[in-house]
């Protein structure tokens, strides 16, 4: 997703009326639900590796979309880590 979005950076600088901060917030908001669902679904397995734990941490810290999915995500991951 990041690679596809970054492909348009040079064009966006010339044509976009939105600031980078607004655009980043919109992308984060749009992706958060699916990312949180992924953490709930696959978080226990992914958290077993250091890189996976870091990705999950970033998703939980930066995602938008309410407390319930995040709380569920944390619960599903920590039950396997402890």
N, C-alpha and C positions, 0 to 999 in steps of 0.2 A: 504494500500500500504506500509506504514511504517513497519507494523508488518511482512509482507511477505519479505521485503527487509532485515530486521534485522535478520531473520531466518538464513541467509547465512553469517552473520558477522564472526563467528568463522572459517568457512571454507574459506572465502575470505581472511582472514588474512594469511592463509597458502599457498594459491594458486594464488592470484591475482598479476598481474604485475603492475596494475594501483594504483596510490595513491588514498587515500580516497577523496581528494579534486577534482581530475579529475572525479572520479566516481560520486560524489555528483553533480557536474556541468552537467554531462551527464544526470542524472536522472531528475534534475531540467529542463533542456532543453526539454527533452522528455515529461514531464508532464505539462509544462507551457501552451501549447495551449489548452488542455482540461480543465485545471483549470480556465483559463481566460474565456473560453466559458461558464463554469459553473457559474462564477460570473456574466457574462452578462445575462444569462438565469434566474438564481435564486437569484441574489445578493440583489434585493430589499426586498425579503421575509427574506432571511437569515440575513440581516443587522439589522433587528429589535431586535435581541437578542445580548447581549454583546459578547458572545462567537463567534457568527457568524461574528460580526463586526471585531473581532480580526483575525479570519481566513481570511476574505477578505483582510484586511490590509496586512497581511503577503504574501498573493498571489500576490497582486499588487506590493509590495516592492521587492519580490524575483523572480518573474517570468521572463522568457526570451521570447522574441518573438515580439518585436516591440512596438511602442507607440500606434498604433491605437486600438488594443484590450483593452489595459489598459485605454486609454482615454474613450473609449466607456463604459467600466466597471464602471469607476468612475462616469460618467454621469448618467448611469442607476441606480446606487445606491443612489447617492446624491439627485436625484429628489424626492425620497421617504423619505429621512431622514430629509430634511429641511422643 
